[in-house]
Amino acid sequence: MLSIGEFSKICELSTKTLRYYDEIGLIHPDEINPENGYRYYSIRQLKKMLFINRLKSYHFSLEEIKATLELEDDESEEKLCSALHRKRREIQEQRDALEYTLEQMNHDIFKLGQGISVMSYLDNIEVQLVETKPLNILYIRQMMSSHDYGLGYGQYFSRLYEKIATEKLTLLGAPMTIYHSSEYNPAGNDTEFVIPIEESVAGTRDLPGGLCAKSVLKGAYPDLTSVYAKLREWVEDEGYELVNPPYEVYVTDPHQATVPEDIVTEVYFPVKKK
């Protein structure tokens, strides 16, 4: 048996952390002396603690680690493999986002060295006034938190495409997202996932056409906030007002793009003259 201090030293965790892990049911001491309350861990628990630390290094939350430890033997390897694949995808997405941020920083540093404003890129965002046609859309409307969007987009669009394939419906355009919330809320935003189709079936509705301020982004999705800012400024300067929620049209599949600049997204603001 190892004292909590010895166990702490080997695993490079503070005794305070080990006590917390005991409180939340992650790993309990094998023995607690009833007379003095001293905690002891068995040698075999080192392997469990090393496994916990390994999952922590993979950015698993303590809740995720606990759920993994509680799996039955006959399903643990399969579930662990699935969880590792999911976590690897999340980390790759974070890495890609950091690489894109570094590229932007390098670009801004270069511009500043040339005496060019960091925000000068806003002047290159073009806005045009267009007339859109009404569409028949197949939709799923959900409240989405800021953490849901990455997986949510794939999940809900997949369900729509599955319905189109199963019912042999006629696809008429690229996937779209309509944002109904009047303000941003990290806890949840009213989001509608949409695909235009020809047939009117259960789960479809009309999306009216009309006058729209339109801009096109060729780049990563985080840059859409700049497009929205430019569109909002243009609408105000040109004497228009919003009449319906803004929406995005995903002209290209991001999974088919080799670089962010290959991703094309159209943004529409339905407007009318004040």
C-alpha positions as CSV (number, residue, x, y, z in Angstrom):
1,M,0.0,0.0,0.0
2,L,1.1,3.6,-0.7
3,S,0.3,6.6,1.5
4,I,-1.6,9.4,-0.2
5,G,1.7,11.3,-0.2
6,E,3.6,8.5,-1.9
7,F,0.8,8.0,-4.5
8,S,0.7,11.7,-5.1
9,K,4.5,11.9,-5.8
10,I,4.5,9.0,-8.2
11,C,1.4,10.3,-10.1
12,E,2.5,13.9,-9.9
13,L,-0.8,15.0,-8.5
14,S,-1.4,17.0,-5.4
15,T,-3.0,15.4,-2.4
16,K,-5.7,18.0,-2.7
17,T,-6.5,16.8,-6.2
18,L,-6.6,13.2,-5.1
19,R,-9.0,14.0,-2.3
20,Y,-11.2,15.8,-4.9
21,Y,-11.1,12.8,-7.2
22,D,-12.3,10.7,-4.3
23,E,-15.2,13.2,-3.7
24,I,-16.4,13.0,-7.3
25,G,-16.0,9.2,-7.5
26,L,-13.2,9.2,-10.0
27,I,-10.7,7.1,-7.9
28,H,-11.1,6.1,-4.3
29,P,-8.4,5.1,-1.8
30,D,-8.3,1.4,-1.4
31,E,-8.1,1.8,2.4
32,I,-8.8,4.6,4.9
33,N,-7.5,4.1,8.5
34,P,-10.6,4.5,10.7
35,E,-8.5,5.7,13.6
36,N,-6.6,8.6,12.0
37,G,-8.3,9.0,8.5
38,Y,-5.1,8.3,6.7
39,R,-5.7,7.3,3.0
40,Y,-3.8,4.5,1.3
41,Y,-3.7,3.5,-2.3
42,S,-2.7,0.1,-3.7
43,I,0.0,-0.5,-6.2
44,R,-2.5,-1.7,-8.8
45,Q,-4.3,1.7,-8.6
46,L,-1.2,3.3,-10.2
47,K,-2.3,1.9,-13.6
48,K,-5.8,3.4,-13.2
49,M,-4.3,6.7,-12.2
50,L,-1.9,6.7,-15.2
51,F,-5.0,6.0,-17.5
52,I,-6.8,8.9,-15.9
53,N,-3.8,11.2,-16.5
54,R,-3.5,9.9,-20.1
55,L,-7.1,10.9,-20.9
56,K,-6.6,14.2,-19.2
57,S,-3.7,14.9,-21.5
58,Y,-6.1,14.2,-24.4
59,H,-8.3,17.0,-23.0
60,F,-11.0,14.7,-21.7
61,S,-13.1,16.3,-19.0
62,L,-13.3,14.7,-15.6
63,E,-17.0,13.8,-16.4
64,E,-15.9,12.1,-19.6
65,I,-13.1,10.2,-17.9
66,K,-15.5,9.0,-15.1
67,A,-18.0,7.8,-17.7
68,T,-15.2,5.9,-19.5
69,L,-14.1,4.2,-16.3
70,E,-17.7,3.1,-15.5
71,L,-18.1,1.3,-18.8
72,E,-18.6,-2.5,-18.7
73,D,-15.7,-4.6,-19.9
74,D,-17.5,-5.9,-23.0
75,E,-18.1,-2.4,-24.3
76,S,-15.2,-0.4,-22.9
77,E,-12.7,-0.8,-25.8
78,E,-15.3,0.0,-28.5
79,K,-16.6,3.1,-26.6
80,L,-13.1,4.3,-25.7
81,C,-12.1,4.0,-29.4
82,S,-15.1,6.0,-30.4
83,A,-14.4,8.7,-27.7
84,L,-10.8,8.9,-28.8
85,H,-11.8,9.5,-32.4
86,R,-14.2,12.2,-31.4
87,K,-11.6,13.9,-29.2
88,R,-9.0,13.7,-31.9
89,R,-11.4,15.4,-34.3
90,E,-12.0,18.2,-31.7
91,I,-8.3,18.7,-31.2
92,Q,-7.6,18.8,-34.9
93,E,-10.3,21.4,-35.4
94,Q,-8.7,23.5,-32.6
95,R,-5.3,23.1,-34.2
96,D,-6.6,24.2,-37.5
97,A,-8.2,27.2,-35.9
98,L,-5.0,28.2,-34.2
99,E,-3.0,27.8,-37.4
100,Y,-5.5,30.1,-39.2
101,T,-5.2,32.6,-36.3
102,L,-1.4,32.5,-36.7
103,E,-1.7,33.2,-40.4
104,Q,-4.0,36.2,-39.7
105,M,-1.5,37.5,-37.2
106,N,1.4,37.2,-39.6
107,H,-0.7,39.0,-42.2
108,D,-1.6,41.8,-39.8
109,I,2.0,42.2,-38.7
110,F,3.1,42.5,-42.4
111,K,0.4,45.1,-43.1
112,L,1.4,47.2,-40.1
113,G,4.9,47.1,-41.3
114,Q,3.7,48.5,-44.6
115,G,1.8,51.3,-42.8
116,I,-1.6,49.6,-43.6
117,S,-4.4,49.5,-41.0
118,V,-5.2,46.1,-39.5
119,M,-8.9,46.7,-40.2
120,S,-8.4,47.8,-43.8
121,Y,-9.7,44.4,-45.0
122,L,-13.3,45.6,-44.2
123,D,-13.0,48.0,-47.2
124,N,-12.6,44.9,-49.5
125,I,-15.9,43.3,-48.4
126,E,-18.4,44.0,-51.2
127,V,-22.1,44.4,-50.7
128,Q,-24.7,44.2,-53.5
129,L,-28.5,44.6,-53.6
130,V,-30.2,41.5,-55.1
131,E,-33.7,40.2,-55.7
132,T,-34.1,36.6,-54.5
133,K,-36.7,34.1,-55.6
134,P,-39.1,32.3,-53.1
135,L,-38.0,28.8,-52.1
136,N,-39.6,25.7,-50.9
137,I,-37.4,24.6,-48.0
138,L,-37.0,21.4,-46.0
139,Y,-36.0,22.5,-42.5
140,I,-35.1,21.6,-38.9
141,R,-35.3,24.4,-36.3
142,Q,-33.3,24.1,-33.1
143,M,-32.0,26.1,-30.2
144,M,-28.2,25.9,-30.6
145,S,-25.6,26.8,-28.0
146,S,-22.2,28.2,-29.1
147,H,-20.6,24.8,-28.4
148,D,-23.2,22.9,-30.5
149,Y,-22.6,24.5,-33.8
150,G,-19.6,22.5,-35.0
151,L,-21.3,19.1,-34.5
152,G,-24.8,20.4,-34.9
153,Y,-24.3,21.6,-38.5
154,G,-23.2,18.1,-39.6
155,Q,-25.9,16.3,-37.6
156,Y,-28.9,18.3,-38.7
157,F,-27.9,18.7,-42.4
158,S,-27.2,14.9,-42.5
159,R,-30.7,14.3,-41.2
160,L,-32.2,16.6,-44.0
161,Y,-30.1,14.9,-46.7
162,E,-31.1,11.5,-45.4
163,K,-34.8,12.4,-45.7
164,I,-34.2,13.7,-49.2
165,A,-32.5,10.4,-50.2
166,T,-35.1,8.2,-48.5
167,E,-38.1,10.0,-49.9
168,K,-36.4,10.6,-53.3
169,L,-37.0,14.3,-53.1
170,T,-35.5,16.8,-55.6
171,L,-32.7,18.9,-54.4
172,L,-32.8,22.5,-55.7
173,G,-29.9,24.3,-54.0
174,A,-27.1,24.5,-51.4
175,P,-27.7,24.0,-47.7
176,M,-28.6,27.2,-45.7
177,T,-28.8,28.4,-42.1
178,I,-31.4,31.0,-41.0
179,Y,-30.7,32.8,-37.7
180,H,-33.9,33.8,-36.0
181,S,-32.6,35.1,-32.6
182,S,-32.7,38.9,-32.2
183,E,-29.5,38.8,-30.2
184,Y,-26.6,36.4,-29.5
185,N,-26.9,34.2,-26.5
186,P,-24.1,31.6,-25.8
187,A,-26.7,29.4,-24.0
188,G,-28.9,29.0,-27.1
189,N,-29.8,30.6,-30.4
190,D,-32.8,29.9,-32.6
191,T,-31.3,28.3,-35.6
192,E,-32.9,26.8,-38.7
193,F,-31.1,24.3,-40.9
194,V,-32.5,24.4,-44.4
195,I,-32.2,22.7,-47.8
196,P,-34.2,23.9,-50.8
197,I,-36.2,21.1,-52.5
198,E,-38.9,20.9,-55.2
199,E,-41.7,18.9,-53.4
200,S,-43.9,20.2,-50.7
201,V,-43.9,17.5,-48.0
202,A,-44.1,17.2,-44.2
203,G,-41.3,19.3,-42.8
204,T,-41.2,21.9,-45.6
205,R,-42.3,25.6,-45.7
206,D,-42.0,28.6,-48.0
207,L,-39.1,31.0,-47.7
208,P,-40.2,34.2,-49.3
209,G,-38.1,35.9,-51.9
210,G,-37.4,39.7,-52.0
211,L,-34.8,42.4,-51.8
212,C,-31.6,41.4,-50.0
213,A,-28.3,42.9,-49.2
214,K,-25.8,40.2,-50.2
215,S,-22.1,39.6,-49.5
216,V,-19.8,36.7,-50.3
217,L,-17.1,35.4,-48.0
218,K,-14.2,33.4,-49.4
219,G,-12.6,32.1,-46.3
220,A,-13.0,30.5,-42.9
221,Y,-16.3,30.7,-41.0
222,P,-14.9,32.8,-38.1
223,D,-14.5,35.6,-40.7
224,L,-18.3,35.8,-41.1
225,T,-18.6,38.2,-38.2
226,S,-16.8,40.8,-40.3
227,V,-19.2,40.2,-43.2
228,Y,-22.2,40.7,-40.9
229,A,-20.7,43.9,-39.5
230,K,-20.1,45.2,-43.1
231,L,-23.6,44.3,-44.2
232,R,-25.2,45.9,-41.2
233,E,-23.2,49.1,-41.8
234,W,-24.2,49.1,-45.5
235,V,-27.9,48.6,-44.7
236,E,-27.8,51.6,-42.3
237,D,-25.7,53.9,-44.7
238,E,-27.9,53.1,-47.7
239,G,-31.2,53.8,-45.9
240,Y,-32.6,50.3,-45.6
241,E,-33.8,48.2,-42.7
242,L,-34.0,44.5,-42.0
243,V,-37.4,42.8,-42.5
244,N,-36.5,39.1,-41.9
245,P,-33.7,37.1,-40.2
246,P,-30.4,36.9,-42.0
247,Y,-29.3,33.7,-43.6
248,E,-26.2,32.0,-45.0
249,V,-25.9,29.8,-48.1
250,Y,-23.0,27.3,-48.1
251,V,-21.9,27.3,-51.7
252,T,-19.0,24.9,-51.1
253,D,-18.7,21.9,-48.7
254,P,-15.9,22.8,-46.2
255,H,-14.8,19.2,-46.2
256,Q,-14.0,19.5,-49.9
257,A,-11.9,22.7,-49.4
258,T,-8.1,22.2,-49.2
259,V,-7.5,25.8,-47.8
260,P,-9.9,28.2,-46.1
261,E,-10.0,30.5,-49.1
262,D,-11.7,27.7,-51.0
263,I,-14.8,27.9,-48.7
264,V,-17.5,30.1,-50.3
265,T,-20.4,31.4,-48.1
266,E,-23.1,33.8,-49.2
267,V,-24.8,36.0,-46.6
268,Y,-28.2,37.6,-47.2
269,F,-29.9,40.4,-45.2
270,P,-33.6,40.7,-46.3
271,V,-34.3,44.4,-46.4
272,K,-36.6,47.2,-47.5
273,K,-36.2,51.0,-47.9
274,K,-37.0,52.9,-44.7
